[in-house]
Amino acid sequence: MEYTILKLANLAGISTRTLRYYDEIGLLKPSRKEESGYRVYGEGEVDRLQQILFYRELGLGLSDIKKAMDAPEYFRLDVLKGHLKELSERRVQLALLIENVEKTIQKEEGRIQMADQEKFMGLKRQIIAENEEKYGDEIRSKYGDTSVDESNKKMLGLTEEAYSEMTDTGERILQILEEAVRNQEKPEGEKGREAAELHKKWLTFTWPCYTKEAHCGVVQMYVADERFRAYYDRNMQGCAAFLKASVEAHVDEI
């Protein structure tokens, strides 16, 4: 039996955007593409997708899934063992998050007092969990599991002061972008430079290691991925594109 991309997406309970992305990164290719451009999937692709979703359910990143799918059985076993170690570490973090949520509920019900530091740690863990849910597959595929895990660890280590500064920097970036687009500024100009500098600063709050290439790569993703683009363009269209052009124009000097 053959499936169109829409039918396969509905069968598997995922989006067509996800299947197109899997095609782009070589994780799941259709059996053929019709002259009209429509992707067609056969029984082999359905079986492969089932395995991919199984690994995803285990929490593996897409880069590790691709390696496991295309490797001999002994390598797949090594991947699973390595991931089991990571899951064990995350279990500790998840237990802390659950404890924090439980305490927050009890505080709201007036049963206990909760220290500000406890609230703050819970907030950071919640942000990490939400980012993993929304963007985890793409980010881990692009930058690797190690980089993402180190970034999450750095986020958890932020002091309340540093976290507040990071949040303020993010808001300032949005303000500058909207002002620049509204006033038809050039990315090569002063506003573009300011946006690029602040964006670099914002990234380094959580990035374990900054490189110009990675900076250009992430702003390219802001434009290419509709979810990132929607975040920056939420009040004014063109902000994501302005940020990308600004970083590319000034990355060698900031």
Disulfide bonds with the S-S distance in Angstrom:
none
